[in-house]
Amino acid sequence: ASGARILGHLAHTLHHHGLRYGMATLCIGVGQGLATIIENPNY
């Protein structure tokens, strides 16, 4: 659930500030992680 919150907040921030790209990093447990780059389609 925290990953969805982080990505949702990032998408909102990109839209609100008119930014093109954003990156989020997520810890998924047991020493694993994930990095996601999203692009604002309305840029």
Backbone bond lengths (Angstrom), bond angles and torsions (degrees), N, CA, C in turn:
res aa  C-N    CA-C-N  psi(-1)  N-CA   C-N-CA  omega(-1)  CA-C   N-CA-C  phi
1 A - - - 1.453 - - 1.528 111.06 -
2 S 1.319 117.74 -32.87 1.467 118.84 -178.93 1.526 110.94 -68.82
3 G 1.326 117.61 -31.93 1.460 120.37 178.17 1.517 111.80 -64.23
4 A 1.327 116.66 -40.80 1.465 120.58 177.62 1.523 110.33 -64.26
5 R 1.328 117.03 -38.94 1.461 120.91 178.84 1.522 110.69 -64.75
6 I 1.326 117.45 -43.66 1.467 121.60 -179.30 1.527 110.50 -63.95
7 L 1.325 117.37 -46.61 1.467 120.40 -179.17 1.527 111.75 -68.22
8 G 1.325 116.94 -36.99 1.461 120.07 176.46 1.516 111.95 -64.22
9 H 1.329 116.08 -41.71 1.465 120.62 178.25 1.530 110.28 -65.58
10 L 1.322 116.82 -39.89 1.459 120.62 178.75 1.528 110.74 -63.56
11 A 1.328 117.39 -44.13 1.466 120.82 179.05 1.526 110.67 -62.29
12 H 1.321 116.97 -41.54 1.468 120.81 177.94 1.526 110.72 -63.52
13 T 1.327 117.17 -43.17 1.465 121.73 -179.46 1.524 111.07 -64.03
14 L 1.326 117.55 -41.79 1.464 120.66 177.53 1.523 110.45 -59.94
15 H 1.323 116.17 -45.01 1.465 120.35 -179.31 1.528 111.07 -67.11
16 H 1.318 117.00 -45.35 1.471 122.33 -175.78 1.529 112.08 -64.16
17 H 1.332 116.99 -40.65 1.464 121.07 -176.57 1.534 113.18 -96.57
18 G 1.330 117.52 -0.22 1.459 121.02 178.35 1.519 113.19 67.61
19 L 1.321 116.68 35.12 1.464 121.15 -179.75 1.521 110.05 -91.64
20 R 1.319 116.13 155.76 1.466 120.13 -177.30 1.526 112.70 -90.35
21 Y 1.327 117.69 -47.31 1.459 121.50 -176.25 1.521 111.23 -122.71
22 G 1.322 114.91 151.99 1.452 120.99 173.94 1.516 109.20 -145.47
23 M 1.324 116.44 154.44 1.455 121.04 -179.80 1.515 109.90 -129.75
24 A 1.319 116.42 136.93 1.455 122.29 176.84 1.521 108.32 -126.48
25 T 1.319 116.16 141.02 1.464 121.07 174.39 1.516 107.88 -116.48
26 L 1.328 115.61 139.57 1.457 121.53 -175.81 1.521 109.79 -131.01
27 C 1.305 116.41 137.96 1.459 122.16 172.61 1.521 106.91 -93.51
28 I 1.331 117.35 124.82 1.464 119.08 -178.21 1.528 111.74 -113.48
29 G 1.312 116.92 17.34 1.456 121.05 173.00 1.516 113.93 88.93
30 V 1.320 115.51 162.27 1.461 125.82 177.95 1.528 111.03 53.26
31 G 1.324 117.14 37.00 1.451 121.67 177.02 1.514 114.97 78.20
32 Q 1.312 117.36 7.57 1.460 120.68 -179.40 1.524 110.22 -99.40
33 G 1.309 115.67 153.74 1.457 120.77 178.04 1.512 109.93 -146.01
34 L 1.306 114.49 170.72 1.453 120.84 -177.01 1.516 108.44 -145.98
35 A 1.312 116.95 137.28 1.462 121.81 173.99 1.522 107.52 -120.00
36 T 1.320 115.61 134.85 1.457 121.41 -178.11 1.517 109.66 -129.47
37 I 1.316 116.61 131.65 1.460 121.61 174.52 1.523 107.00 -110.64
38 I 1.339 115.69 128.67 1.456 119.41 178.18 1.525 109.28 -119.98
39 E 1.329 115.73 151.90 1.458 122.03 -179.72 1.526 109.33 -115.88
40 N 1.303 115.92 137.56 1.456 122.40 177.38 1.531 108.25 -77.69
41 P 1.338 118.86 113.96 1.466 119.92 -178.82 1.527 112.90 -70.75
42 N 1.326 117.80 -13.39 1.464 122.08 -179.09 1.515 112.32 -98.72
43 Y 1.330 117.32 14.00 1.465 120.69 -177.06 1.489 110.86 -65.98
